[in-house]
C-alpha cells in the first residue's frame, strides 16, 4: 500500500515520525516521487492491514500537532534545560534542626509516663490487652 503525502503540508520529519509509529507490524519505505513523498507500507507477516491508510493519516495529524507544540514551547524547553544544567543554589540558609522543641519533649515524656503508669496499674484494661502472655495464661506447659 502506497500513500502519497504533500511535503508542503507535512514536513519530512513529521512524515517520518508518523510512519515510524506504524512500523511495528509493517515495513515502511519513504521515497520522493515528483515533488511528493511516497510512503509504502508492507506487512511483516503478509499484506498491510486494512484501515492502515486512515490510521497513518491520523498519525500524520497527531505528529504535526506535536511538532507545532514543540516549536511553540522550544524557548521554555531550552530555558528549563539551561536552568537544570547551570544550577546555582539559592543563598544557603542555616539548616533548621529537625526534632522536637523542649516543650514538645516535656509533653511527650509526660504522656509516656502517664501511659506507663496506666499499664502498671492495669487501669482501663478490662480485656487484659496490656498483659503479657505469661501474666494472662501463666507459664508455658510442656506437652
DSSP file (Angstrom, degrees, kcal/mol; ACC not computed):
  #  RESIDUE AA STRUCTURE BP1 BP2  ACC     N-H-->O    O-->H-N    N-H-->O    O-->H-N    TCO  KAPPA ALPHA  PHI   PSI    X-CA   Y-CA   Z-CA
    1    1 A X              0   0    0      0, 0.0    40,-3.2     0, 0.0     2,-0.4   0.000 360.0 360.0 360.0 129.5    0.0    0.0    0.0
    2    2 A X  E     -A   40   0A   0     38,-0.2     2,-0.4    36,-0.0    38,-0.2  -0.957 360.0-168.4-119.7 134.9    1.4    3.4   -1.0
    3    3 A X  E     -A   39   0A   0     36,-2.5    36,-2.9    -2,-0.4     2,-0.5  -0.985  13.9-143.9-122.2 127.1    0.2    6.7    0.3
    4    4 A X  E     -A   38   0A   0     -2,-0.4     2,-0.4    34,-0.2    34,-0.2  -0.787  18.1-167.2 -92.6 131.5    1.3   10.0   -1.3
    5    5 A X  E     -A   37   0A   0     32,-2.7    32,-2.7    -2,-0.5     2,-0.6  -0.956  21.8-125.3-123.5 136.6    1.9   12.9    1.1
    6    6 A X  E >>  -A   36   0A   0     -2,-0.4     4,-2.0    30,-0.2     3,-1.0  -0.696  12.9-154.7 -80.5 117.6    2.4   16.6    0.2
    7    7 A X  T 34 S+     0   0    0     -2,-0.6    -1,-0.1    28,-0.6     5,-0.1   0.626  92.8  63.2 -70.8 -10.6    5.6   17.8    1.7
    8    8 A X  T 34 S+     0   0    0      1,-0.1    -1,-0.2     3,-0.1     3,-0.1   0.772 109.7  39.0 -79.7 -26.1    4.2   21.4    1.8
    9    9 A X  T <4 S+     0   0    0     -3,-1.0     2,-0.4     1,-0.3    -2,-0.2   0.841 128.0  28.1 -88.0 -38.2    1.5   20.3    4.2
   10   10 A X  S  < S-     0   0    0     -4,-2.0    -1,-0.3     4,-0.0    51,-0.0  -0.982  83.1-123.3-126.8 135.1    3.6   18.0    6.3
   11   11 A X     >  -     0   0    0     -2,-0.4     4,-2.4    -3,-0.1     5,-0.2  -0.328  27.4-113.2 -71.4 159.7    7.4   18.2    6.9
   12   12 A X  H  > S+     0   0    0      1,-0.2     4,-2.6     2,-0.2     5,-0.2   0.871 119.3  54.2 -61.3 -36.5    9.6   15.3    6.1
   13   13 A X  H  > S+     0   0    0      2,-0.2     4,-2.6     1,-0.2    -1,-0.2   0.907 107.9  49.5 -64.3 -41.4   10.3   14.8    9.8
   14   14 A X  H  > S+     0   0    0      2,-0.2     4,-2.4     1,-0.2    -2,-0.2   0.915 112.3  47.9 -63.0 -43.5    6.6   14.6   10.5
   15   15 A X  H  X S+     0   0    0     -4,-2.4     4,-2.4     2,-0.2    -2,-0.2   0.925 112.2  49.6 -62.8 -44.4    6.0   12.1    7.8
   16   16 A X  H  X S+     0   0    0     -4,-2.6     4,-2.5     1,-0.2    -2,-0.2   0.926 112.2  46.6 -62.8 -46.0    9.0   10.0    9.0
   17   17 A X  H  X S+     0   0    0     -4,-2.6     4,-1.9     2,-0.2    -1,-0.2   0.897 112.2  50.4 -64.9 -39.8    7.8   10.0   12.6
   18   18 A X  H  X S+     0   0    0     -4,-2.4     4,-0.7     2,-0.2    -1,-0.2   0.908 112.9  46.5 -64.3 -41.1    4.2    9.1   11.6
   19   19 A X  H >< S+     0   0    0     -4,-2.4     3,-0.9     1,-0.2    -2,-0.2   0.897 110.1  53.6 -66.8 -39.6    5.5    6.2    9.5
   20   20 A X  H >< S+     0   0    0     -4,-2.5     3,-1.6     1,-0.3    -1,-0.2   0.862  99.9  61.8 -62.9 -35.6    7.8    5.1   12.3
   21   21 A X  H 3< S+     0   0    0     -4,-1.9     3,-0.3     1,-0.3    -1,-0.3   0.781 110.2  40.8 -61.8 -26.0    4.8    5.0   14.7
   22   22 A X  T X< S+     0   0    0     -3,-0.9     3,-0.5    -4,-0.7     4,-0.4   0.251  87.8  96.5-104.3  11.2    3.3    2.3   12.5
   23   23 A X  T <   +     0   0    0     -3,-1.6    -1,-0.2     1,-0.2    -2,-0.1   0.431  57.5  88.8 -84.7   3.3    6.4    0.4   11.7
   24   24 A X  T 3  S+     0   0    0     -3,-0.3    -1,-0.2     1,-0.2    -2,-0.1   0.927 107.9  16.1 -65.0 -44.0    5.8   -2.2   14.5
   25   25 A X  S <  S+     0   0    0     -3,-0.5    19,-2.4    19,-0.0    20,-0.5   0.369 126.4  60.1-108.0   2.2    3.8   -4.6   12.2
   26   26 A X  E    S-B   43   0A   0     -4,-0.4     2,-0.4    17,-0.3    17,-0.2  -0.948  71.9-127.9-134.5 149.7    4.9   -3.1    8.9
   27   27 A X  E     -B   42   0A   0     15,-3.7    15,-2.0    -2,-0.3     2,-0.4  -0.784  34.1-156.1 -86.3 140.9    7.9   -2.4    6.8
   28   28 A X  E     -B   41   0A   0     -2,-0.4     2,-0.4    13,-0.2    13,-0.2  -0.972  14.5-173.9-127.0 136.2    8.0    1.2    5.7
   29   29 A X  E     -B   40   0A   0     11,-2.1    11,-2.9    -2,-0.4     2,-0.5  -0.996   7.5-160.4-128.6 127.3    9.7    2.8    2.7
   30   30 A X  E     +B   39   0A   0     -2,-0.4     2,-0.3     9,-0.2     9,-0.2  -0.925  19.3 168.0-108.0 129.8    9.8    6.6    2.1
   31   31 A X  E     -B   38   0A   0      7,-2.2     7,-3.4    -2,-0.5     2,-0.6  -0.967  35.3-121.8-138.0 153.7   10.6    7.8   -1.4
   32   32 A X  E     +B   37   0A   0     -2,-0.3     2,-0.4     5,-0.2     5,-0.2  -0.863  32.7 177.8 -95.6 124.8   10.4   11.1   -3.2
   33   33 A X  E >   -B   36   0A   0      3,-3.4     3,-1.6    -2,-0.6    -2,-0.0  -0.918  64.3 -36.7-132.8 107.1    8.1   11.0   -6.3
   34   34 A X  T 3  S-     0   0    0     -2,-0.4     3,-0.1     1,-0.3    -1,-0.1   0.885 124.1 -40.3  50.6  50.7    7.5   14.0   -8.4
   35   35 A X  T 3  S+     0   0    0      1,-0.3   -28,-0.6   -29,-0.0     2,-0.3   0.501 124.5  93.6  80.9   3.1    7.5   16.5   -5.5
   36   36 A X  E <  S-AB   6  33A   0     -3,-1.6    -3,-3.4   -30,-0.1     2,-0.6  -0.851  74.9-119.3-122.4 162.0    5.6   14.3   -3.2
   37   37 A X  E     -AB   5  32A   0    -32,-2.7   -32,-2.7    -2,-0.3     2,-0.6  -0.904  22.8-151.7-103.4 122.1    6.7   11.8   -0.5
   38   38 A X  E     -AB   4  31A   0     -7,-3.4    -7,-2.2    -2,-0.6     2,-0.6  -0.833   6.8-164.6 -94.8 122.8    5.5    8.2   -1.2
   39   39 A X  E     -AB   3  30A   0    -36,-2.9   -36,-2.5    -2,-0.6     2,-0.5  -0.933   8.5-167.2-108.6 112.2    5.1    6.2    2.0
   40   40 A X  E     -AB   2  29A   0    -11,-2.9   -11,-2.1    -2,-0.6     2,-0.4  -0.888   2.1-167.7-107.9 124.5    4.9    2.5    1.2
   41   41 A X  E     + B   0  28A   0    -40,-3.2     2,-0.4    -2,-0.5     7,-0.3  -0.890   8.8 175.9-108.3 137.5    3.7    0.0    3.8
   42   42 A X  E     - B   0  27A   0    -15,-2.0   -15,-3.7    -2,-0.4     5,-0.1  -0.981  34.2-114.4-138.3 131.3    4.1   -3.7    3.5
   43   43 A X  E >   - B   0  26A   0     -2,-0.4     3,-0.9     3,-0.3   -17,-0.3  -0.282  11.4-139.0 -64.3 145.1    3.1   -6.0    6.3
   44   44 A X  T 3  S+     0   0    0    -19,-2.4    -1,-0.1     1,-0.2   -18,-0.1   0.801 105.3  34.5 -72.9 -28.5    5.8   -8.0    8.1
   45   45 A X  T 3  S-     0   0    0    -20,-0.5     2,-0.3     2,-0.2    -1,-0.2  -0.179 136.8 -50.5-117.9  39.3    3.5  -11.1    8.2
   46   46 A X  S <  S-     0   0    0     -3,-0.9    -3,-0.3     3,-0.0    -1,-0.1  -0.919 100.9  -1.5 129.4-157.0    1.7  -10.7    4.9
   47   47 A X  S    S-     0   0    0     -2,-0.3    -2,-0.2    -5,-0.1    -5,-0.1  -0.253  83.5 -87.9 -69.3 158.6   -0.2   -7.8    3.3
   48   48 A X        -     0   0    0     -7,-0.3    -1,-0.1    -5,-0.2     3,-0.1  -0.413  55.2-103.0 -63.6 139.1   -0.7   -4.4    5.1
   49   49 A X    >   -     0   0    0      1,-0.1     3,-1.2    -3,-0.1    -1,-0.1  -0.225  36.9 -98.0 -66.8 153.8   -3.8   -4.5    7.3
   50   50 A X  T 3  S+     0   0    0      1,-0.2    -1,-0.1     2,-0.1     0, 0.0  -0.386 108.5  32.4 -66.9 147.3   -7.0   -2.8    6.2
   51   51 A X  T 3> S+     0   0    0     -3,-0.1     4,-2.0    -2,-0.1    -1,-0.2   0.499  79.7 121.2  84.3   3.5   -7.5    0.7    7.7
   52   52 A X  H <> S+     0   0    0     -3,-1.2     4,-2.8     2,-0.2     5,-0.2   0.870  70.1  55.5 -68.0 -36.6   -3.8    1.4    7.7
   53   53 A X  H  > S+     0   0    0      2,-0.2     4,-2.5     1,-0.2    -1,-0.2   0.936 109.7  45.8 -62.0 -46.0   -4.2    4.5    5.4
   54   54 A X  H  > S+     0   0    0      1,-0.2     4,-2.0     2,-0.2    -1,-0.2   0.905 113.8  49.4 -62.8 -42.1   -6.7    6.0    7.8
   55   55 A X  H  X S+     0   0    0     -4,-2.0     4,-2.2     2,-0.2    -1,-0.2   0.894 111.4  49.1 -63.7 -41.6   -4.5    5.2   10.8
   56   56 A X  H  X S+     0   0    0     -4,-2.8     4,-2.3     2,-0.2    -2,-0.2   0.909 110.1  50.4 -66.2 -42.3   -1.5    6.7    9.1
   57   57 A X  H  X S+     0   0    0     -4,-2.5     4,-1.9     2,-0.2    -1,-0.2   0.881 111.4  48.8 -65.1 -36.9   -3.3    9.9    8.1
   58   58 A X  H  X S+     0   0    0     -4,-2.0     4,-2.3     2,-0.2    -1,-0.2   0.912 111.0  50.1 -65.7 -42.0   -4.5   10.3   11.8
   59   59 A X  H  X S+     0   0    0     -4,-2.2     4,-2.5     1,-0.2    -2,-0.2   0.850 106.9  55.9 -65.4 -34.2   -0.9    9.7   13.0
   60   60 A X  H  X S+     0   0    0     -4,-2.3     4,-2.2     2,-0.2    -1,-0.2   0.930 109.0  46.1 -61.8 -45.6    0.3   12.4   10.5
   61   61 A X  H  X S+     0   0    0     -4,-1.9     4,-2.1     2,-0.2    -2,-0.2   0.908 113.2  49.6 -64.5 -41.8   -2.1   14.9   12.0
   62   62 A X  H  X S+     0   0    0     -4,-2.3     4,-2.4     1,-0.2    -2,-0.2   0.915 112.1  47.7 -62.6 -42.9   -1.1   14.0   15.5
   63   63 A X  H  X S+     0   0    0     -4,-2.5     4,-2.4     2,-0.2    -1,-0.2   0.861 108.8  53.9 -68.8 -35.1    2.6   14.3   14.7
   64   64 A X  H  X S+     0   0    0     -4,-2.2     4,-2.2     2,-0.2    -1,-0.2   0.906 109.7  49.0 -63.5 -40.9    2.0   17.6   13.0
   65   65 A X  H  X S+     0   0    0     -4,-2.1     4,-2.8     2,-0.2    -2,-0.2   0.924 110.8  49.7 -62.9 -45.1    0.4   18.8   16.2
   66   66 A X  H  X S+     0   0    0     -4,-2.4     4,-2.5     1,-0.2    -2,-0.2   0.901 110.5  50.5 -60.9 -40.8    3.3   17.5   18.3
   67   67 A X  H  X S+     0   0    0     -4,-2.4     4,-2.2     2,-0.2    -1,-0.2   0.917 112.5  46.0 -63.4 -44.0    5.8   19.3   16.0
   68   68 A X  H  X S+     0   0    0     -4,-2.2     4,-2.4     2,-0.2    -2,-0.2   0.910 112.6  50.6 -65.8 -42.5    3.9   22.6   16.3
   69   69 A X  H  X S+     0   0    0     -4,-2.8     4,-1.6     1,-0.2    -2,-0.2   0.908 110.8  48.7 -61.9 -43.2    3.6   22.2   20.1
   70   70 A X  H  < S+     0   0    0     -4,-2.5     4,-0.3     1,-0.2    -1,-0.2   0.904 111.2  50.3 -63.7 -41.4    7.3   21.5   20.4
   71   71 A X  H >< S+     0   0    0     -4,-2.2     3,-0.9     1,-0.2     4,-0.3   0.903 110.5  49.6 -63.8 -41.1    8.1   24.6   18.3
   72   72 A X  H 3< S+     0   0    0     -4,-2.4     3,-0.2     1,-0.2    -1,-0.2   0.808 118.8  38.3 -68.1 -29.1    5.8   26.8   20.4
   73   73 A X  T 3X S+     0   0    0     -4,-1.6     4,-2.6    -5,-0.2    -1,-0.2   0.242  82.9 105.7-105.8  12.8    7.4   25.6   23.6
   74   74 A X  H <> S+     0   0    0     -3,-0.9     4,-2.9    -4,-0.3     5,-0.2   0.875  79.2  52.3 -64.3 -37.0   11.0   25.4   22.5
   75   75 A X  H  > S+     0   0    0     -4,-0.3     4,-2.6    -3,-0.2    -1,-0.2   0.931 112.3  45.3 -64.2 -43.8   12.1   28.5   24.3
   76   76 A X  H  > S+     0   0    0      2,-0.2     4,-2.6    -4,-0.2    -2,-0.2   0.920 113.7  50.4 -63.2 -43.5   10.6   27.2   27.6
   77   77 A X  H  X S+     0   0    0     -4,-2.6     4,-2.1     1,-0.2    -2,-0.2   0.926 112.3  46.6 -60.0 -46.9   12.2   23.8   26.9
   78   78 A X  H  X S+     0   0    0     -4,-2.9     4,-2.6     1,-0.2    -2,-0.2   0.906 111.8  51.4 -62.7 -42.9   15.6   25.4   26.3
   79   79 A X  H  X S+     0   0    0     -4,-2.6     4,-2.5     1,-0.2    -2,-0.2   0.906 109.7  49.6 -61.9 -43.1   15.3   27.6   29.4
   80   80 A X  H  X S+     0   0    0     -4,-2.6     4,-2.1     2,-0.2    -1,-0.2   0.907 112.8  46.2 -64.5 -42.2   14.4   24.6   31.6
   81   81 A X  H  X S+     0   0    0     -4,-2.1     4,-2.6     2,-0.2     5,-0.2   0.919 112.2  51.2 -66.2 -42.6   17.4   22.6   30.3
   82   82 A X  H  X S+     0   0    0     -4,-2.6     4,-2.6     1,-0.2    -2,-0.2   0.914 111.2  48.2 -60.4 -43.1   19.7   25.6   30.7
   83   83 A X  H  < S+     0   0    0     -4,-2.5    -1,-0.2     1,-0.2    -2,-0.2   0.881 112.6  48.9 -64.6 -38.3   18.5   26.1   34.3
   84   84 A X  H >< S+     0   0    0     -4,-2.1     3,-0.7     1,-0.2    -2,-0.2   0.902 116.1  41.7 -69.2 -40.7   19.0   22.4   35.1
   85   85 A X  H 3< S+     0   0    0     -4,-2.6     2,-0.3     1,-0.2    -2,-0.2   0.884 120.1  42.7 -75.1 -38.5   22.5   22.3   33.6
   86   86 A X  T 3< S+     0   0    0     -4,-2.6    -1,-0.2    -5,-0.2     2,-0.1  -0.310  82.7 171.7-102.7  48.2   23.6   25.6   35.1
   87   87 A X    <   -     0   0    0     -3,-0.7     2,-0.5    -2,-0.3    -3,-0.1  -0.384  11.8-175.0 -65.1 128.7   22.1   25.1   38.5
   88   88 A X        -     0   0    0     -2,-0.1    -2,-0.1    -5,-0.1    -1,-0.0  -0.983  24.1-128.8-123.5 116.9   23.1   27.8   41.0
   89   89 A X        -     0   0    0     -2,-0.5     3,-0.1     1,-0.1     0, 0.0  -0.311  24.5-111.8 -66.6 148.6   21.8   27.2   44.6
   90   90 A X        -     0   0    0      1,-0.2    -1,-0.1     3,-0.0     3,-0.1  -0.156  61.5 -55.3 -66.5 171.1   20.0   30.0   46.3
   91   91 A X        -     0   0    0      1,-0.1     2,-0.5     0, 0.0    -1,-0.2  -0.227  67.4-110.1 -50.8 133.7   21.6   31.6   49.3
   92   92 A X        -     0   0    0     -3,-0.1     2,-0.3     3,-0.0    -1,-0.1  -0.561  35.0-159.6 -74.8 122.5   22.4   28.9   51.7
   93   93 A X        -     0   0    0     -2,-0.5     2,-0.1    -3,-0.1     3,-0.1  -0.716  31.4 -94.2 -96.2 148.9   20.2   29.2   54.7
   94   94 A X        -     0   0    0     -2,-0.3     2,-0.2     1,-0.1    -1,-0.1  -0.427  50.1-106.6 -62.5 136.0   21.1   27.6   58.0
   95   95 A X        -     0   0    0     -2,-0.1     2,-0.3     1,-0.1    -1,-0.1  -0.418  29.8-124.0 -67.5 133.1   19.5   24.2   58.2
   96   96 A X        -     0   0    0     -2,-0.2     2,-0.3     1,-0.1    -1,-0.1  -0.580  28.4-115.3 -75.3 137.4   16.6   24.1   60.5
   97   97 A X        -     0   0    0     -2,-0.3     2,-0.3     1,-0.0    -1,-0.1  -0.550  25.5-140.3 -75.9 135.6   17.1   21.4   63.1
   98   98 A X        +     0   0    0     -2,-0.3     2,-0.3     2,-0.0    -1,-0.0  -0.718  57.8  63.9 -93.3 147.0   14.6   18.7   62.9
   99   99 A X  S    S-     0   0    0     -2,-0.3     2,-0.3     2,-0.0    -2,-0.0  -0.887  85.1 -39.4 136.7-167.6   13.2   17.3   66.1
  100  100 A X        -     0   0    0     -2,-0.3     2,-0.1     1,-0.1    -2,-0.0  -0.654  48.3-121.7 -96.9 148.5   11.1   18.3   69.0
  101  101 A X     >  -     0   0    0     -2,-0.3     4,-2.6     1,-0.1     5,-0.2  -0.415  37.7-102.7 -74.8 162.6   11.2   21.6   70.8
  102  102 A X  H  > S+     0   0    0      1,-0.2     4,-2.2     2,-0.2     5,-0.2   0.872 124.6  52.1 -56.5 -36.7   11.9   21.4   74.6
  103  103 A X  H  > S+     0   0    0      2,-0.2     4,-2.3     1,-0.2    -1,-0.2   0.908 110.2  47.7 -65.7 -40.9    8.2   22.0   75.3
  104  104 A X  H  > S+     0   0    0      2,-0.2     4,-2.5     1,-0.2    -2,-0.2   0.898 110.6  51.6 -67.4 -39.6    7.2   19.1   73.0
  105  105 A X  H  X S+     0   0    0     -4,-2.6     4,-2.5     2,-0.2    -2,-0.2   0.919 110.4  48.9 -61.8 -43.2    9.8   16.8   74.5
  106  106 A X  H  X S+     0   0    0     -4,-2.2     4,-2.1     2,-0.2    -2,-0.2   0.921 112.3  48.1 -62.4 -44.7    8.5   17.6   78.0
  107  107 A X  H  X S+     0   0    0     -4,-2.3     4,-2.2     1,-0.2    -1,-0.2   0.900 111.6  50.5 -63.5 -40.6    4.9   16.9   76.9
  108  108 A X  H  X S+     0   0    0     -4,-2.5     4,-2.5     1,-0.2    -2,-0.2   0.913 109.2  50.6 -64.2 -43.1    6.0   13.7   75.2
  109  109 A X  H  X S+     0   0    0     -4,-2.5     4,-2.5     1,-0.2    -1,-0.2   0.890 110.0  50.9 -61.7 -39.4    7.8   12.5   78.4
  110  110 A X  H  X S+     0   0    0     -4,-2.1     4,-2.4     2,-0.2    -1,-0.2   0.915 110.7  48.6 -63.8 -43.0    4.7   13.3   80.5
  111  111 A X  H  X S+     0   0    0     -4,-2.2     4,-2.4     2,-0.2    -2,-0.2   0.908 111.9  48.8 -64.0 -41.7    2.5   11.3   78.1
  112  112 A X  H  X S+     0   0    0     -4,-2.5     4,-2.6     1,-0.2    -2,-0.2   0.927 111.8  48.9 -64.1 -44.0    4.9    8.3   78.1
  113  113 A X  H  X S+     0   0    0     -4,-2.5     4,-2.3     1,-0.2    -2,-0.2   0.907 111.1  50.7 -61.6 -41.5    5.0    8.4   81.9
  114  114 A X  H  X S+     0   0    0     -4,-2.4     4,-2.0     2,-0.2    -2,-0.2   0.921 112.0  46.4 -62.4 -45.2    1.2    8.5   82.1
  115  115 A X  H  X S+     0   0    0     -4,-2.4     4,-2.3     1,-0.2    -2,-0.2   0.912 111.7  51.3 -65.6 -42.3    0.8    5.5   79.7
  116  116 A X  H  X S+     0   0    0     -4,-2.6     4,-2.4     1,-0.2    -1,-0.2   0.899 110.0  49.3 -62.2 -40.3    3.4    3.5   81.6
  117  117 A X  H  X S+     0   0    0     -4,-2.3     4,-2.0     1,-0.2    -1,-0.2   0.892 110.7  50.3 -67.2 -37.7    1.7    4.1   84.9
  118  118 A X  H  X>S+     0   0    0     -4,-2.0     5,-1.7     2,-0.2     4,-1.2   0.883 110.5  50.3 -65.7 -37.4   -1.7    3.1   83.5
  119  119 A X  H  <5S+     0   0    0     -4,-2.3     3,-0.3     2,-0.2    -2,-0.2   0.927 110.5  49.2 -65.9 -43.9   -0.1   -0.1   82.1
  120  120 A X  H  <5S+     0   0    0     -4,-2.4    -2,-0.2     1,-0.2    -1,-0.2   0.877 114.9  44.4 -63.1 -37.9    1.4   -0.9   85.5
  121  121 A X  H  <5S-     0   0    0     -4,-2.0    -1,-0.2    -5,-0.2    -2,-0.2   0.677 104.0-130.1 -79.9 -17.2   -1.9   -0.3   87.3
  122  122 A X  T ><5 +     0   0    0     -4,-1.2     3,-0.9    -3,-0.3    -3,-0.2   0.770  46.0 172.3  72.2  24.4   -3.8   -2.3   84.7
  123  123 A X  T 3 < +     0   0    0     -5,-1.7    -1,-0.2     1,-0.2    -2,-0.1  -0.413  58.2   2.2 -72.9 139.3   -6.2    0.7   84.6
  124  124 A X  T 3  S+     0   0    0     -2,-0.1    -1,-0.2     1,-0.1     3,-0.1   0.872  96.5 116.3  53.8  43.3   -8.9    0.7   81.9
  125  125 A X    X   +     0   0    0     -3,-0.9     3,-1.3     1,-0.1    -1,-0.1  -0.485  24.7 157.8-136.2  66.2   -7.9   -2.7   80.5
  126  126 A X  T 3  S+     0   0    0      1,-0.3    -1,-0.1     2,-0.1    -2,-0.0   0.771  77.6  48.9 -65.0 -25.0  -10.9   -4.9   81.2
  127  127 A X  T 3  S-     0   0    0     -3,-0.1    -1,-0.3     0, 0.0    -2,-0.0   0.489 109.4-120.5 -93.7  -2.3   -9.9   -7.4   78.4
  128  128 A X    X   +     0   0    0     -3,-1.3     3,-0.8    -6,-0.1    -2,-0.1   0.834  59.6 149.6  72.3  32.0   -6.3   -7.7   79.6
  129  129 A X  T 3   +     0   0    0      1,-0.2    -1,-0.1     0, 0.0    -4,-0.0   0.850  69.5  52.0 -67.1 -34.4   -4.8   -6.4   76.4
  130  130 A X  T 3  S+     0   0    0     -5,-0.1    -1,-0.2    -8,-0.0     2,-0.1   0.554  89.0 101.2 -82.8  -6.1   -1.8   -4.9   78.1
  131  131 A X  S <  S-     0   0    0     -3,-0.8     2,-0.1    -6,-0.1   -12,-0.0  -0.480  75.0-119.1 -77.6 148.4   -0.9   -8.1   80.0
  132  132 A X     >  -     0   0    0     -2,-0.1     4,-2.0     1,-0.1     5,-0.2  -0.310  31.0-102.4 -76.0 170.5    1.9  -10.3   78.8
  133  133 A X  H  >>S+     0   0    0      1,-0.2     4,-3.3     2,-0.2     5,-0.5   0.911 123.4  49.8 -60.0 -44.7    1.2  -13.9   77.7
  134  134 A X  H  >5S+     0   0    0      1,-0.2     4,-1.8     2,-0.2    -1,-0.2   0.890 110.6  49.6 -65.4 -38.9    2.6  -15.2   81.0
  135  135 A X  H  45S+     0   0    0      1,-0.2    -1,-0.2     2,-0.2    -2,-0.2   0.872 118.8  39.2 -66.5 -35.5    0.5  -12.8   83.1
  136  136 A X  H  <5S+     0   0    0     -4,-2.0    -2,-0.2     2,-0.1    -1,-0.2   0.899 136.0  13.2 -82.5 -42.0   -2.7  -13.7   81.2
  137  137 A X  H  <5S-     0   0    0     -4,-3.3    -3,-0.2     1,-0.3    -2,-0.2   0.479 100.1-122.3-118.1  -5.0   -2.2  -17.5   80.8
  138  138 A X     << -     0   0    0     -4,-1.8    -1,-0.3    -5,-0.5    -2,-0.1  -0.308  55.1 -26.5  87.9-177.5    0.6  -18.5   83.1
  139  139 A X  S    S-     0   0    0      1,-0.1     2,-0.1    -2,-0.1     0, 0.0  -0.284  76.9 -91.4 -70.6 155.7    3.9  -20.2   82.2
  140  140 A X        -     0   0    0      1,-0.1     2,-0.4    -2,-0.0    -1,-0.1  -0.425  38.5-142.5 -66.4 137.4    4.1  -22.5   79.1
  141  141 A X        -     0   0    0     -2,-0.1     2,-0.2    -3,-0.1    -1,-0.1  -0.863  14.7-123.5-103.0 137.2    3.4  -26.1   79.9
  142  142 A X              0   0    0     -2,-0.4     0, 0.0     1,-0.1     0, 0.0  -0.532 360.0 360.0 -77.8 144.7    5.4  -28.7   78.1
  143  143 A X              0   0    0     -2,-0.2    -1,-0.1     0, 0.0    -2,-0.0   0.430 360.0 360.0 -97.7 360.0    3.4  -31.2   76.2
